[in-house]
């Protein structure tokens, strides 16, 4: 795993290109450290995650580790705990998260991409959840996230057929936000990341929090938290700056306060 911060953008790279960036257990451990660092950094306003090379975002879990990490109840419990901690780190991330996808985005890779707020793929993107071909059970949280994006009918086809589908199909079912030419992926994601990074951080944080609450059952929603985040926006220096910049016909300079 690699991590960099540049011009307001924190980039997390899945770096296992010889195995098409297959997720190793230590990579899940690294996710926790990287995302916690990005979350706490005032330098980072938006996060991008990508795969090293041009063959894959993440091709799935590293099956070569299954005998070691998923062959007994005890080993599987530890593996699941590490994966759960990575998922929690994604859940704690208050900054917008963009998945930049090229090539294979399958199994655990697709589950990872679903953690993002925005998913952009080039036209080489290939998607699948092959659990049914491996005899693996697919947990409720992953199923719920998938159904929330594509609906129950398409989720049924994805999970039960275990077939691969193209970026165009992924876009048509609502799994990704857009498909771009392979030579435009870097620039498209960079433009979007900078657009987000230039906006008021408190407003972006409030929007992300509110969207997250819509995915919860009504009795689990913490709307008072969202309301406070909205109030923080109105009480911020950035709200004054935004109004002033609009009247002066210039770009605002937001500081996140």
Secondary structure, 3 states (H helix, E strand, C coil): CEEEEECCEEEEEECCHHHCCCECHHHHHHHHHHHHHHHHCCCCCEEEEEECCCCEEECCECHHHHHHHCCCHHHHHHHHHHHHHHHHHHHHCCCEEEEEECCEEECHHHHHHCCCCEEEEECCCEEECCHHHHCCCCCHHHHHHHHHHHHHHHHHHHHHHCCCEEHHHHHHCCCCCEEECHHHHHHHHHHHHHHHHCCCHHHHHHHHHHHHHHCCCHHHCCHHHHHHHHHHHHCCHHHHHHHHHHHCCCCCCCCCC
